[in-house]
Amino acid sequence: MAIQATFTKCDFVLNLGGFVLYLADVGTDLWVAVVYFHEKEFIWFALVLTVILLSAVVLQSFSWSWYKDDGEFHQEQHSSEIQHFHNQGCSSPRPWLCVVHIFQLGMPVRFFRALVLGYKAAFKQGDSHAAIYAITDLSMLRLFEAFLETAPQLILQTFILLQSEDRNFIQYGSVVISFMGISWTTLDYYAALKRSLPNQNLTCGFPYVIYFLYKLLTISAKILSITLLATLHVLAVAAYLLLVWPIMMVYVMRQKTAFCKSKCQEDIYRIVIGFILIFTFFNIKGQKIRLALTLYYIFRIFETSVLIILCWILKSSSLDKGYDLSISITITLSLITGLVCVVLYYSCFHPSVYSKAATDEDSDNSHTESQIPACQDEVDGFLPQNSNVRLDNVCENNAVIHSSVPRSKRGNSRIINCLTE
């Protein structure tokens, strides 16, 4: 049975939680930078501020270009469709939006709009498709922000905590909030993907908890392993990135992505995705890649083992401050538990499990429903084929989305073109 896209109260709470963590993450990062400045730790201050500013510039450029692309897309439609999008706030970008992005406020504006539309859809019987449209772009940007800004900040902050003799509460708070924020962002993006695809059996509650733990534990293991490598020597981290990042980028380029309209921004996009792949798995084109997911985490196990062994072999006793053993154990347990959560989620809690049960239950009652699989995601990666509706960005990959919702309501949801789990 086809499942219509709806924006639920659970979705609103998920988005609201993401906004709270976003504010807390940005606030604590800036607070930590100020603390370093007052303590005359100018190197740490400069590093923290540099990571924040560089990621902000990349995010604002993507956000503004997407507003422009949306404006060009809607100008190609019938005048009534343009008016429809104008009423939803999706028409061509207004001049003030350019100023907003120059002052690095594009993300808060997108959050505000998504929360307003989400509240109306969840509590006031408003247009669910307008809310989903707003949140999909926001979720993609949040994913970029999580790995371009939060992940490097986590490595830096954790390294500083290990090296510093004087620690304060705000440093610990910043690390904890960042770990929670980056994991919550991946969960929010996963939920946004499910909402944006048709014929989905949506889940919430405990399955989301398992998925959140999977991301939290596997990403934490990766960040701690890189931090442990940094305690050996800072240049060791640079060498590691120079080795792994190009490998991930080669994989991305082999997928021949077509996510952005301009070649320059497409190259930036591929660089960003390559960086994300260092920390977690990311399905680039929505293909069936259950094997790729398995191989990725086999590589992660091998890579993590090598990093831990190298740190123990190469680190001299004078550099050992007593935390190596505890961190190594934490990394190992986090990765193993995270992989258990992966298996548990996809074997017991993935929507395809419910979809199969629902299909078996409904088979005696209906023989006219489409045979489109009910779940498409990072592992399944199947996009149903039907000539009814072609979404703008998906057309580049010859993937067609079937939906009873008119194109003017769905828009060109970018999230479908760049699937994660």
Beta strands, then each sheet from edge to edge (+ up, - down):
end
